[in-house]
Amino acid sequence: MRIAYGVMGYGRGHAMRTMSVLPALMAEHEVTVYAGGDAFDVLAPLFPTVRIPTIGYRYNNRGGHSVPRTVRENLAPMADLLLRGPGTDALERELTSRGTELIISDSEAWTHRAAQRLGIPRISFDHVGIIAWCRPHFPTDLWLAGQRDAWGYRTLMGEPDRVLISSFYPAEPYRDDARIVGPMLRDVVKAQKPARGDFLLVYFNKGMHQYRAHVDRTLRLLEMPVKVYGTPWEGSSENIEFCAPSNEWFVRDLAQCRAVLSTAGNQLIGEALHLGKPLLAVPEDAFEQRLNAAMVERMGVGMRVGASALTPSHVDRFLSQEDAFAARTAEYAGDGRIEAVATLDRYIDELGGARQPRRRPGRSAARRAPRDRAARSHASTFTLRSCPEWMASAATPLRRSAAT
């Protein structure tokens, strides 16, 4: 069957989830990935990938979300999406020319809406759907925001034919055709042998904006080594090592660290639970991450703190309870990948009938080779801005890291 797989381009978690199931799908079907932003950079060197528009948050000088910038800089792509602009029109022509028979979407609005207009069956497979198609526990302070975001998600994505959700915490679906599975653990994660190291692993999904002066000050005051991923910098300064982007090395450090301080993405939390690591969740100012952080605290596997409020005392209090947090991770650790692939196979059969044979490898490889070369070229020319003024006086000069 010819399948289009749409992947939301904001952050890397959507791409990591996609990578966990793509090999199994591509073994039986002809799959083309459609992604933009961060997801394109991750997936294009590995899979046949077409660049499409993407939307995402923009940041202010304090490291938080800027509503004016987010609205202004997403206005053009949103107009394209909602008014069927040139990007939307090009995607629909692309899907039609390829004879696309089914679409799977990970929170990706362009492929969702194209499927609706073209009458192509579609499967929603992500984590955000847990707020739209299920009844998770909404803390009182997040209830109103949860209702708002659930309505916004359903409005933007539309009504899929089937729903599959990967989540590190359980919830009750209210759709008969919705299924929840555990986190999507990649092979590189499952291959690790966890050990309790002496360093704190820190990850920010948008470190260029989120790694602020007070965060740097907090980490330097800790009496322990710190490894930081997700910033544009590379090198060592006092007790901090700024690490270049690397899936392999990040996962290795995740398995060997003492604990994790991170933004609250579903994918990373699921991997940390599998490896028995307690979490200090520092969520983005977005409902899904705030809910994830609240669930980390509710499950007893860590703590949460707002990004602007982070101080050394929060980290010290978190580490004073790390043994209790780590002990609870085993209750929630799980791998939903096998169940997810089986569920996708069943959904594909239900929506598409009998599977069709894949094209001959020679034709498929020849067709996507130019696209793969272009993707590698794109990744190799990715550049980063210089470090902020407050970091310029660090003890050891930092290099700007190159994207992998």
N, C-alpha and C positions, 0 to 999 in steps of 0.2 A: 504494500500500500504506500502511496505517496503522501507523506506527512510533513506539515510545516510545524515547527516548534518555536513559538514566540517566547522570548525571555526579556523580562524587565531589565533595563540597563542601569538602573541606579543602585550602586553598591555591587558587591561580589557574591552575596549569599544566593541570589537567584541563579547565577551561573554555576555555583558549586552544587546546588541541588540538581540542576540540569545535567551536569557532568556525571552524576551518580547513576542516571538511568539511560543516558544516550547510547552507550555501547550496546546494551541489551536491545534497545529499540532498533538500532541500526543493523543489528544482526539479522533482523527479519523484515525490515521495511526500508524504503528509501526516504531518509529524513534530511530536511534542510532546516537549519537554524536561522531565525530572524531575531536580531538583537542590535542594540545600540549601546552607547556609553561604556561603562565598566564591563558589562557582560560581553560586549563585542570583543574588547581587548583580551578577555580571558578565553573565550571560546573559539575565536577565529583561527588561531594557530593550530587548533586541534580538530575542528570539525568544519564541514562546509557551511559557511555562515554568510548571511546577507545583512548589510548594515541598514537599519531603519531608524526613524526618529525615536527620541526618548524624552521623558520629562523627569524632573527631580527637584529636590529642594535646593535653594541658594542660601548663602550664608552672609551674616553681617560681620563686622569687625570684632565682635565679642565671641565669635565661634558658635552662635546660635542661628536658627533659621531666620532669614529676612523675608517677611511677607511681601513687601513691595518688590524686591528683586525676584522672588520666586514667581510672583504673578507676571511681572514684566517679561522675564526671560523665558517663561513657558507659554506666553500668549500666542506666539506664532505656531509652535507645534500643536497646542490645544485647538487653535483655529483649524489647522490642517486636519486634525483628528475628527473634530465635530462637524466641520463643514465640507468634508471630503475634498481636501486640498490636494496639491500635486504629490505629496508623499504618500497619502492614502491611496490616491488613484494609481500610482506606480506600484504599490504593494499589491493591490487587487489585480492589476495586469500580470504581475509576476506570478501570483498564486494561480491565476487562470492558465497562463502559458505553461506552467509546470504540471498542470492537471492535478492540482492538490485535492486529495480526497478527504483529508481530516486534519484538523488543527488542534494542537495541544498548546496551551498558553500558561506561562508562569507569570501572572500579574501583568501581562503585556497587553495594553489596550488596543494597539493598532491591529494585531492579528485577531483579537476577540471581535472587534467591530467589522473587520473585513469578512470574517467567517459568517457573521450575522447577515451582512448584505449579500454575500455570494451564495448563501444557503448551504455552507459547508458545515458538517457536524463538528462540534468542538468539545474539548475536555479542558476543564480548568484544573491545573495542578500547581498549587502553591501553598503558602502558609497563611497569607492575608485572608483567604477565603474563610478562615475559622471565625472571623468576626461577622461575615456576611451570611454564611450558610449554617452556622452552629450557634450554640448557646454557651459560650465560655463564661467563666466567672469574671464579671466586670467589677473591680473595686468601686466603691461609692464615688470616689473623686474622679473616676474615669468613665462612669456610666454614660453621661451625656455625650462625651467625645466618641465613645464607642458606637452609640446609635448614629451619630453624624457620619462617622467613617464607614460604617456598614452600608448606610444609604448611598454614600458617595461611590463606594466600590461597586455596588450593584448597578448604579446608574451608569458608570463609566464602562464597565466590562459587559453589562448585559446578562442575559440568562443562558448559561452554558447547558449543554445536553447532559454532561456528567461532571461530577465534582470529586476531586481527590485532594486531600489536604495532608501535608506533612507537618507535624507539630511535636515539640518536646513535652507538651502538656496535653491532657485529655480534654475533650469537650463533647457535648451531645449534639449530633447533627439534627437539623429539623427538615432536611430534604431526604427522601427515601433513597435517592441515588447518590448521596454524599457519603464518602468513606474517609475516615481519619486513620493515618498510619504514623509510625514513629519517625524520628529524624532520618534523613538520607545520608548514610555513612559511606564515604568514598573508600575505595580499596586502600589508599594510602593511609587513611585514618585507622582502618581495621587492622592494618599490618603493624601498628605501633605497639610496643610493650611499655605501658606507662610506668613511671617511677617518680618519686617525690624529690625534685631538685631543690635548689636553694634560691631560685630567682623568681621574680614576679613577671608574668607575661602580660604585656599591655597591647591592646589592639583597638584602633579607631578606624571605622569604615570610611571616614572622610578626614583623615588626620591633618591635612593641610589647613583645615578650618578649626577642627576640634582640639588639636594639641595646643592649648593656650599657655600663657606664662604661668598661671596658677597651677596648672596641671604639671608643668615641668618642675616648678618649685616643690610641689608635693612629692614627686617621685625622687627628686634629689635628696630630700630630707629622710628618706627611708633607709634603714640600716640593712640593706639587702641589694643584690644585683637586680637590675630591671632590664628587660628586653622589650623594645617598642617596635611594633609593626604598624603600617598604615600611614606613616608620615612620608613626606618627600625627602627625608634626610637619611644619611647613612654615616656611621662612624661611632666612636666611643667618646663619652664625656662624663667624667666622674664615675658614678655607679650605673650610668645608663648606656646601653648599646642600642643605637638606632639601626634597625635591620632593613635591608632592601627587600622589595616584594619577592616572595618565593613560596609557592604552595608547599613544596617539599620541606623546606627548612622551618616554615611556620608550624606545620603539623608535627614535626619532630620536637620543636620547642614546646608545643602544646602538651605533648605526651610527657615531657621531662620537667615541666615547670612545677613550682610549689602551688601556685594559684593563678587566677586570671582576673585582670581588670580590663573590661571591654565594653564597647557599645553593645546593645542588647539584641543582636540579630538572632533569629531562630536557628539558623544553620550552625553558627559557632556554639551556641548554647548546647545544642544537641550533641555536638562533637565533644565538648568539654565534659558533659555528663557521662558520655561513654568512657572517657579516659579518667574519670573520677576526680575531676578538678573543680574545686569550689570557685564561685564567681562573684566578683563585685561588679554589678551591672551599672553602667553609666549610660542610660538610654539617650538617643536623640530625642528632640522634642517633637515626636510623632507618636500617634496613638499606639500603633502596633508595637513599637519598641518599649513604650512606657508600660504596656500590658505585659510584654515579655519579662521586663524587669520586676514587675509586681508578682508575676508567677514564680520567678526565681526565689523571691523572698517568701512567698506563700508556701512553696514546696520545701523550704528549709535547706536549700542547696547553696545559698549565698545571701548577699545583701544588695540593696539598690541605693543609689545616691544621684542627685541631679548633677549634671556636668559642671554647672557654675558653682556648685556648693562643695565640690570635692576638696578635702583637706587631708593632711597626714593622719589626723585622728580617725577619720573614716576608714582609712586603710588599716591602721593599727587595730581598730575595733573588729574589722572584718577578719584579720589574720588571727586575732585572739580566739576566734570561733572556727577556724578553718578545719580542725579535725572533725567537729560535729557536722559541718557542712559537707565535707568530703564523704563522711559515712553515709549521708542521705542520698548521695548521687546514685548509688547502686540501685535504689528503689525506682529510679526514673530512667536509668540508662536503657536504651533500646535501639534497634536497627530496623527501620521500616522499609528498607530498599527492596527486599525480595517480595514483600507483600505489595509494595507499590508497583513493581514491574508486572506482577501477576494481575493486579487490578487494572492497570493500563491495558494489558493484553485482552482482558475480558471486555473492557469498555470499547476497545478498537473493534473487536469482533461484533459487539452489539450494534455499533454505529456504522461499521463499514462492511459487514458481511465477511465472506471468505477472504483470507489474505491473498494478495497477489505476489508473484515472484519478483524479487528485486531485479534491477537491471544488472547486466553483466559488469563485474568489477572494473574491467578495462574502460568501459564507457563512463562509468560513474567517476572513476579516478581522474580520467582525462578532463572531464567537464569541470571538476572542482579544483584542479591544480592551479589555474591562474588565480582563483579567489584565495586559495591558501597562501600563495606567494604575496599577494597584495596585503593579506592580513598580517603576515610576518613583517612586511615593510612598515605597515602602520604602527605595529607595536614597537619596532626598533627606533622610530623617530619621535616617540612620545617624550615630551619635555616637561620639566617642572620649574616652578618659580623659585626664586631664592628664599632663604630662610628669613623669618621676621627679625626685626631689630633686636628684640629682647633675647634672641638666641645667638646673636652674633658674637657675644662675649663668652660663650661656653668655653670650658677649659681646653677641650680638644676640638679643632675645627671639624665641621661636619661636611660631608660631600652630599651632593644631590644624587639620589638613587635613580637608576634607570629601571623602567618597568620591564618585567619579564614577560 
